[in-house]
């Protein structure tokens, strides 16, 4: 199992929750998230925890973005190309996972000919948009 722990280098993004906005939908195939649950984080109602399944059709991807909290991503089927801005892309296969610290600029793409599926756990600030787009 491959494991990637991304260094938490983007501290400044933690101070601007009012600027968070939804990532625009990409052209063509789109991610298909299905939340299992979203609820306040126990003992810290200022944050929330969400677990969701994400289907990524062949050719789908998202733009560079960051989140107001931490994210764990595990590929269950297919391949997903995970890129941290400024680093080489990594192809994640079934069983591979990444931890994405708060504010890390990243994107996910399915450049294969087959659909992919992942499970995603997020612990983020409550009451703010969960994704902030970042220019390529």
N, C-alpha and C positions, 0 to 999 in steps of 0.2 A: 504494500500500500504506500503510495507516495504522499508525502505531507509537505505542505508549504506554509510557513509562518511568515507573513509579510511584516516587515518592520513598521512600527507606528511612527511615521515621520511627519505626518501632517497635523500638527498640534493646532495651528491657527484655525482650521476648519471647525474645531470644537466650539469656538466662541461665537458662531454666527447662525444659530438655529433658525432665526427669522428668514434667512435667505434660502432655506431648503425649498425645492420645488420638484414636481414630478418630472422624470425623464421623458422627453418626447418619444412617442412610439416610432420605432424604426419603420422604414418602407419595407414592404414585402412581408414574409412570415413573421409572426410575433411570438414572444414568450407567452405561455399559457399557465399562469400560476393558479394554484388551488389551495387556499389556506385551510389548514386543519384547525388551527385555533389562533387567537390573538387575545392576550389578557395582560393586566398589570403584572409587573414583576413583583413577586412576593418580597415584602419588606422594603420596597422602593417604588411607590406608586408614581414617581415621576418618569419611570421607564416602563416599557412594555416588551413582552416576549411574543414572537410569532413563529410558528412552524408551518411551512408550506411545501407542497410538491410543485415542481416547475417542469413543464414539458417544453422543450425547445425544438421546434421543427427544423428540418434541414434548411440551412441558409439563414436562420434567424440569429439575431444578435442584438445587443444593446450598445448604446454609446457610452463613452467614459462617464462615470458618475461616482459619487461617494454617498455614504450613509451616516446618519447621526447616531451611530452606535456600532456594535460589533456584529459580525456575520460569520456563520459557518456554512459551507457549501459542500455537499457530497454528491458525486455523480453516481447514479444508480444504473443507468443504461446509456450506451452510446459514448460519444466523445464531445467534450466541451473545451474550446480554446479560451483559457483564462489569461488575461493580460493586466498586469499592474503598470500604470503609465510610467514610461521610462525604463521598463525592464522587458526582456524578451518574452514573447508569448509562451505559454506552457499548455500542452494538450493533456487534459485530464480524462482518464478512462474510468469505467465502472470500478468502484471501490476507492478511487482517489478523492481526496478532500483538501479544502483550503480553509484557513482562518483568515478573515479580512478585518483587521482592526479599524476602529472608528476613523473616518476621514480618509481612508486609503482610496486613491483614485484608481478605478479598475473597470473592466468590462468583460462580458462573457459572450462568446460567439460559437455557433455550431456551423463549422465550415464543411462538415461531412455531408454525404448524400443521404444519411439516415437521421431520424428523429433521435433526440437525447432526452434523458429525464434525470432530474436532480432533486434532492431534498435540501431545504434551506432553513436555517434557524437564525433569527435576528433578535438581538436585545438592543433596543434603541430608545431614544428619548420619546416620551409620549407627547402628543399634541402638536407635533411638527411633521411636515411632509417627510416621508421616509427615504427619498432619493433627491439628490442635488445633481443636476447635469453639470458636466465639466467639458470645456472646449477640447476638441481633439488636438 
